Structures are given as C-alpha cells and as structure tokens.
C-alpha cells in the first residue's frame, strides 16, 4: 500500500503538465477520487477526470459531485463523504489517491479533506503541481517577477483600492478566483487605463484565452476558471 492517502496535484489542466511522480502515483493507485460539477442543464463534468484519464482505468475512478453554491454546507457534506471513503479504503489496504486541480497548497478546497483525515489519524502525503498562475505566465511569455519586485497572490477578495495600493507599492499582483471580484478588477481598469493587466481563462485547456485589452476584460463575463496578473509599471 502507499504509505498514506495521497493528495495529488494535477496542475492547471494540460495533461502534459503532470509531473512524472503524478503519473506514477496514478498508475499505482487502487482508487482515484476526484471532484465533479453539475451544469445548469444537469450534465456532470470533471476537469480532473479529463486530465487523468490517460493514466487511470475507469474501474479506479470515483467522482464526487461538489455543489458550486455560496452556501458551503452541502459541499462540506461531500468533503465528509470523501474523507470517510478515503479513510475506509486506506484502512482496508487500498492505495488511495485524491486528485486536486492546480496545486494542493494554493487555495485548494482539498484542505477541508486534509484536515479531516489528519484529525482522524489517517496519514496523508501531498504531491506538488504547477499552479495555474505559473502556467499562465509561461504561456504568455511573461517574466512573472524579477529583480526586487514582490509577488502577492489574492484569493478573489480584492477591491479596486487594494489593487491600487499594492501596485503603487511595486507589487506584482495575481488574482485567483477572479469571478468573485470581477467588478473590482473592472473598476480598477476603468480608473487606471494605463495599467498592465494580463487576463486568462481556462489555463492549460484547449479553450485557454488570454488578453491585455481593457475593453475586452471590462465587457467580459468572467468565468470561474480565470485569473489575472497585474504589473506595477504603469501605476503612479
């Protein structure tokens, strides 16, 4: 058996960005647990499943549908179920892997499961992956930070004044979970038309989108899988 329940980072979406360790872990697993979502039309989909399919058999795969609502009580029930199933399977001697889009340590909701497993005395190991903002910068040919610049990563709770303050203080700012504060970003761009903003959707996927055009960003309905990188050069 694996020495612990394995929390495995999948990176931003491109299966070729999996680490060699991730591929080996997937191949050795008995059970691979992953999140899924249901669309308004009732279709259940899983980005994680699309990433891991080349390296796992269908018989290993376990989908857990996570409700995407602001009221997180229903999601907490799903995390309870994942934790219970993982612990039971591990105690039965099965090699359990729980996959995580992005990196397990950066704004990943898997921390709810991690805390539950640790409280239950179940050993857990984490495998790192490529965060979406790192992949985004590489895809756009950006130097994310250089020399004495400082990087700040925000979790979608930014407002225009916070962005102004950080950028005026020479920080490079990454905003993840951007859909949660999209109006703040749009307000900032309207207030500072010379600001340098790289906007991304669906990093690592076939439908990845990238623009620096303020008019396009302001007019766009920003989806869940989005982020931006703001640079301080043009901010006074």
N, C-alpha and C positions, 0 to 999 in steps of 0.2 A: 504494500500500500504506500501511497505517497505519505510523507511524514506529517502532513497536516492537510486540512482543507485549503485549497489553493485559490486565491483571488488573482485572476489573470487579466492583465491589461491588454486590450486589443488595438490600441491606437485609434486614430481618427476615423477610419472607415476603409482604407485601402488594404486589402488582404496582404499585399506585398510589404506593408509596413509592420507586420508582425515580426517579433524577434524570433530567432532560432529556438530560444528556450520556450517561447509560447507555443510554437508548432510542436515541439517535442512533448510538452505538457498536455496539449490537446490530444495527441495521438495515444498517450499513455493513460488517459482518463477513462474511467468506467462510466461516469456521469458528468455531463457538462450542462450547467444551469445558466440560463440567460434571460434577460428581460425582453418583453414584447409589449407592444401597444396596440390599441384598437382604434381605428379611424372612425370618423363620424358615420361612415357608411357601414361600419361593422366589420371591416377587414382587419384581421390580426397580422401584424408585420413585426419583424425583428431585424434591425440593422446588425446586431451582433451575430445572428444566425447567418446572414449573408456573408459576414467576414470569415466565420469559422467553418463553413460548410465544406471547403476542400479538404479539411483535416479531421473531420469527425463523421462517424456513422450516425444515421438517423436514430438508431436504437439508443445511442448515448444521450441524445439531446432532450432537454427538459425546458420548456418555455413557461415563463411566469409573467402573466399579463399585469402590468403596472398601470393603474389609473392615473391619467395625467390631469389632475384637478388640484386647485389651490388648497382644498381641504385634504390634508395628507393622511387622514385616519385610515382610509381604505388602502392606501399604499403601505402603511405600517402593518396592516394585517397580512399583506403579501410578503413583506420582509420577515414577519414571524414565520410564515409558511416555508420560505426559502431556508431560513435558519434551522427550523425543525427538520426539514427533509435532508439538509446537508449534514446535520449532526447525526441523524439516524443512519444515513448511508455510510458516513465515516466510521461510526461505531460498528457497523456490520462488515467493515473491512474493504469497503469500496473506495476507489480513488475518485475524489470529488473535486471538480473544478467549477468555480463560479466566475463567469467572464464579465468584464467591465469595459464598456466603450471608453476610449480615452485612456487616462491613467488612474489607477485606483486611489491615488493620494491627492488628486486635484479636483475638488468639487464633485466628487463621485458619490452618489447616493448609497453606494455599497457600504459606506461606513456604518449605516444602520445595522447591516448584517454582521459586519466585523465586530461591532460592539456586543451584539447578542451572542455570537459564538464565543468571544473571549469571556464573557460573563458566565457562559455555560461550561467553561473549562475546555473547550474544543480548540486544539492548536490550529493556528492559521498562518500561512505564509503569503506574501504579496510579491507579484512579479511586475516590474515597472513596464510602461509602454511609452509611446510617443504622444505627448499632449497635442491637442488639436491646434493650439496657437503656435507650437513649434513647427508642425507640418504646414500650417498656413503660411508662415513666414518663408519657409523654404520654397513652397510652390510659387510664391510671388517674387522670389529672388531678393528678399529683404535681409538686411542685417538687423536682427531684432533689437539688440542693444550693443553699443560699442563705447569704448573709452570709459568716461566717467558717468555715463547715463545709468539710471536706475530703473528697473522694471517693476511695475506694480500690476498685479492681476486682480481684477474686481469680479465679483460673482453676480453681476446683474442688478446691483442695488445702487448704481451710480446716479447722480444728478448732475445737471449742467455745471453747477458751481464747483462740485468736487472735481470734475474733469478739468475745469479751468485752473483750479488751484494746483492740481498735480502736474499738469502740463507746464504751467508757468514756473514750476519748481524743477523743471528739466527731467521729469519722469517720462518714460515710455509707458503707455497705459494699454493693457489688454483688458477688454471687457468680454467676459464669457456670459452665457445665459442671456444674451443680448436682447432677446424678445421681451424680457421682463422690464427692461428700462429703455425701450426703443425711443420713447418720446424725449427722454433726457438727451440721448445722443443727437436726435434730430434738432432739438432746441440748441444744443451746443454748436452744431454745424451751421445753423442759420445765424447764430450770433458771431461765429468766427469763420467766415468764408475762406480764409487762407489756411485753415487748419489742415494738417495732413492726416487723413483717415483711410486706412485700408480695411474694407469691409468684406467679409467672407461668409458664404453659406455652404453647408454640406462638404466641409473639408475632407478630402480623401475619397470622395464619391465621384461617380461618373458625372453627376449634375453639379459639381462644385462651381461656385460663382464668386467672382472677385471684382470689385470696382473701387475706385477712389473718387468717383464722381458724386459730389454732394447732392446734386439734384436727383440722381437715381436713388441714393440712400434715403433721402427725405421722403420721396414718393413711394418707397417700397414698404410693403407689409412684411416685417421682419419675422422669419420663422424661428422655431425652437433651436434648430441646429445652425446657429450663427454666432459670429464673434467679430470684433473689430480690434485693430491695432492703431492707436493714436500716437503721433510723434510730436515732440515739443518744438520743433524748429520754427514753425510759423506762428507760435503763440507768444504774444508780448505780455 
